[in-house]
Amino acid sequence: MSFQGHPVETRPAGAREHLFNGRTVEGYRHSLTAGIDRVAARIARTERPFSGTTPDRLAPEISAVDLEQPLHDPAAALAELEDVYLRDAVYFHHPRYLAHLNCPVVIPALLGEAILSAVNSSLDTWDQSAGGTLIERRLIDWTAERIGLGPAADGVFTSGGSQSNLHALLLAREEARARAAAGSDTSPTRAELLPKLRILASAAGHFSVQKSAKLLGLGPDAVIPVATDQDRRMRPAVLARELDRCRREGLTVMAVVATAGTTDFGSIDPLPQIADLCAAAGAWLHVDAAYGCGLLASRTRRHLLDGIERADSVTVDYHKSFFQPVSSSALLVRDAAVLRHATYHADYLNPARMAEQKIPNQVDKSLQTTRRFDALKLWLTLRIMGADAIGELFDEVVDRAAQAWELLTEDPRFEVVTRSQLSTVVFRYLPEAGPARELADDANLFAREALAASGAAVVAGTKVDDRHYLKFTLLNPETTLADIAHVLDLLAGHAEDYLSRKAAPELCRQAG
Ligand SMILES: Cc1ncc(COP(=O)(O)O)c(C=O)c1O
């Protein structure tokens, strides 16, 4: 066949047969179906959340793959993937994966994931995304409305809670600089101001606040931890004291970071009181609701977030409590105008005239340039399931955590810390009073590792008052109380095993 004298290829050849286009859609269908079938088969037969492998065992298998020798065959590559990835992956969908803030994902979001990577829109400019930009904007508006941020609110999707927190604190820092410049005849230089900036954050807050402070050029003492009460919620009286101290010492509080759902304890800081204090002090209030944002969809627990509507900025992680695949997060702000602090115009991408022509883009608001269309996953989730269904799933895990907490309070083998407002449970195996008690830390560390090595369940660990504790983060509505009871028996068994094997000789020595 020829066109105006030029031969027209009818079949792709070589490397080009791998390019996704109108001629290769059959290969795309075939290849993705094979991949989906393999994952489906693996998920259907996964009986444990983890194989229990170790880096020492797995690393040689991955090193042995010769990346200079392609297999030229998707089926062979998928078969190989079984050994280097699928066999030993950690499966968050499994009801006995109880460790970190990783949720099982909903199928509508997986559908979105497949579509967004195939179309591959980039959410920086309209001319790279068109409808994607508008869909993301609708979801930002939807989330801002659920929070109650008011008509001037805006925001942008990000890669995760850490990036959302960084972005919020960048905006807060720039607002603090602008206020400092407006409030004095000789505006302080950046070098003068940065060492004086402080962030007040719950002592139980997330470490991304500290990382952000470093990235933002603040001093090593910039983040002041505010003590929490016995329920691990920020104490407003301490916050008031710290705000006052900073004022007296000539320091500028550029932001107060309240947490709606602390990573370890699921505690929600008293947002109304904190908002009052921030209003009185003129401090920016950021609410890190990376975890607690699931309550925005709950029909029964939304009130736990009361006060969040008074924030200047909010972090939400749909990939924690909206059952979305990684990554899916957003930063919301009360006043769209503050997003200008991350706006730069480039002739090659988003010249200022585009803003004048009202051509919508998201890159003017984002720290990223090329950016995934993660919003599509949430869009399909809301269009197929609806927000209430997401809220019901989240409510279920919050209920389950309360039941698990009760189970633990009645179990003399364990000691349990505060009752979570969300879905974590922090506890530890407590050996009987006496010399064995001294070995509690090691017994708990051992129990956690032994459990993971068996693959029967995966739990997390943390420290409370410098002692080692275990943690359940419940995000899977399929996890039953029977699963939890079983895992507790396994943990107690491992801890007792440790004590009897390791401790007995030591106890004898101590006794002798
Ligand atoms: C309260 C809180 N904020 C922020 C983050 C960071 O989120 P990401 O892991 O998505 O960066 C986490 C992660 O666990 C978190 O628990």
The ligand as a Gaussian input file, in Angstrom:
#p B3LYP/6-31G(d) Opt

LIG

0 1
 C       -0.802000      11.879000      60.198000
 C        0.006000      11.640000      58.954000
 N        0.388000      12.677000      58.203000
 C        1.126000      12.534000      57.099000
 C        1.519000      11.286000      56.674000
 C        2.380000      11.144000      55.454000
 O        1.634000      10.625000      54.409000
 P        2.352000       9.939000      53.159000
 O        2.907000       8.655000      53.668000
 O        1.228000       9.778000      52.193000
 O        3.407000      10.858000      52.679000
 C        1.150000      10.164000      57.423000
 C        1.589000       8.826000      57.013000
 O        1.370000       7.856000      57.665000
 C        0.372000      10.342000      58.590000
 O        0.008000       9.319000      59.349000

